[in-house]
Amino acid sequence: LQTLAEQNKLYACSCSRSQVAAVADSHIYPGTCRLKNLPINSEDHHLRYNVQNSEMIEFDDIQRGFQKINLKKDMGDFVVKRKGGLPAYQLVSMAEDIKNKINLIIRGEDLLTSTAAQIELSKYFNHDYAQKVQFLHHPLLSESADLKLSKSHNSLSLQKMREHGTTKAQIYSFLAKAYGFKNNKISRFEVMLEEFQHSKLELKSTLGIQL
């Protein structure tokens, strides 16, 4: 964060999510506080990364192929430190990946812009993130046509499934279909493990890396 501040890449933002939603036509932050010169050392504000002059972010995706993302257009100025002092997801995720020498990241396709943001931030760590890490962004699992499977709204939690009398076999079969296993009628945990191992070997062969 200190390095980013020294490079004049940060500015303080007092906007809440509801305020952003009220003025923005999409999820992209409109830069409301960019020129307000709020103090960046105050824990009463978020800190945002200014993507104003960021170049196009390019990287290869195992499943989707070559990706080219315009951070300014597709994401806007993103938060790197939250009100109260906690560092935000984009910064922490990238820093931990580098620290732990992660070489394969599998995410939902809704996080393509997050990957681009983290590649952008990695420049300040003198780290060739896009070349040292392999990325795979998979299609999202959906509960309905317009609702992704998410823990944030109790999507198919074990508690809810137990309440509705869902059996173990039904859960295994649901997972098998979701992961695209050839055998999607599974009634025992041991069989589920065998299918995962088979899938793991196929992924290892595709990537050519140790899993």
N, C-alpha and C positions, 0 to 999 in steps of 0.2 A: 504493500500500500504506500509506503514511503517512496519507493522508486517511482510508482505511478504518479504520485503527487509531484515529485521533482520533475517529471516529464510533462507536467501540466495536462495530464490525462483525466484528472478527477474534478468533479464539482459536487457541492452539497445540494441536496434536494429535500424540500420539506413536504412534497406531495404524498398524499396517502393513495392507496389503491383506488379508492372510490373517487378521489379527485381526478386521477388519471383517466379512469373509465368515463368520467363525465365530459372530459374535453377531447379524448382521443377517439377516432373512428374505429380503431382496432386495438390490439394488445400492445402496440408499439408506443413507447413513451415519446411525447411530442417535443421534449426539450424545454419544458416550461421554466425550469430553474437554471438553465444553462448560463444565462447572463445575469443572474441575480447576485452573484458573488457572495453567497452565504458562507460563513466560516466552515471550513472543512474539518476542523478539529473539534467540532461540537457533536456530542452524542445525541443531540436532539434532531439530527438530520441523517438521512441516508447519504451514502457516497455513490455516485454514478460514474461509470467509465464513459468518456466522451468519444463516440465512434465517428465523429464528424468527418475526419480525414482518413478513416480506415480504408485500406485497400480491400479488394475482393478476396475472400478467404476460399482457398481451394484445397481439397483433400479427396482421397480415394476411399470409397466405401465398399466393403466386401460384397454386400448384397445389392446396393443401388448404383454402384459404379462411381464415376467421377462427379464430384459435387463442387459447385461454385456458388457461394453465398455472399450476398451484399448485406453486411451487418447493419449499415445505416438504414437501408430500405426494409429489411426483413426482421430486424430486432430493435433497433434504436438503442439509445443510451441505457445500459443495463446496470443494475445495482451490484456493487462489489463489497460494500459494507452496510449493514442495516442500522437503523436507528437503535441506539442502545449499545452499539459497539461490536456486535457479532459480525464476522465476515460472512458474506453471502455465498450461495451455492457455486456460481461460476468460478469464483476465485479459489474457494476451498477444494472443489472437485479437481481442478487442474493441478493445484499445488500438491495434493495428496497422490494423484496419479504419478507425478514426476518423482516425488519422494519415495514412493513404493515401487518405482520402475515398472509400472503397469504397461503391458505391450498389446493388450487386446481389450477394447471397450465395446460392450454390446448394450444398446439403448433402443428405446422406442423412436420411431421416425419423427415424433413430435419434438425431439431434442436435437434435431439437426442444427438449429441455430445456436443451441447451447454449445455444441461441439465447435462451431465456428468461433463463438465468443472465447472459448477456452484456448483455442489455437492462437487467437489474437493476443490474449493475455500472456501466453507462454513466451512471446517475443522478449518480454521484460525479464525472463528467467534465463535468457540465452540458451533456450532449449528448443531443439528441432522437433517439437511435439507431433506435428502432422506426419513426419517421416518415421519417427520412432514408435508410433502407436498405430495399430490397425483398428479400424472402426467398422462396426456393423449396426446399422439402424433398421430394426425390424418393424413390420406393420403392427399397428396397435390391435390388441384384443378389444372387442366391443361388447357391451351389454345390449345395446340397441343401435339403431342406425346413426344416432347422433350423440351417443354417450360411451366414452371409452371406459374400459375396465380400470377402476382406480380404488385404492385403499382410502382415499380421501372422502368417498361417500359410501363406505362400507360395502363395496362391491363384492358380492359372493364371499363374504367372510365365513370362516368355518362355523362361527356362532350362529349366523343366520341360516346356514345350510343345515345345521343340526336341528334348529328350531322347525325347519320345514321337512324334517325326516329324510334328508338326503343320505344315501348310503355311501360307503367307502367305494364300492364299485362304480357308482355314478360319478364320484369325484375323479377317480382314476381315468375313467372314460372321457370325461370333460377335458382333463389335462392332456390326454393322448390326442384328442382332436385338435386342441388349441396349439399343440406343438407340431402337428402334422405327422404324427407317427403312422406308419402303415397299419400297425395293429392298434385299433382304437376301441377295442372291446377288452378292457383289462379289469380283472376283479381282485387281483392280489398285488400287494406292494412289491413283492419280489419280481413280478413280471414287469411292473413299472420301472424298477431299477434296471432290468435288463434292456428295456427300450431306451432308457436314458444313456446307458453305456454304449449302445449301438449308435445312437445319435451323436454322442461325444466323439466316437471314433471317426464317423463321417466328417464331422467338423474339423477334427485334427488333420485328416487327410486333405481337406479343402484348403486349410490355412497353412499347412506345413509347419506347425509350431507345436510345442509341448503343452498339453492341457492337464 
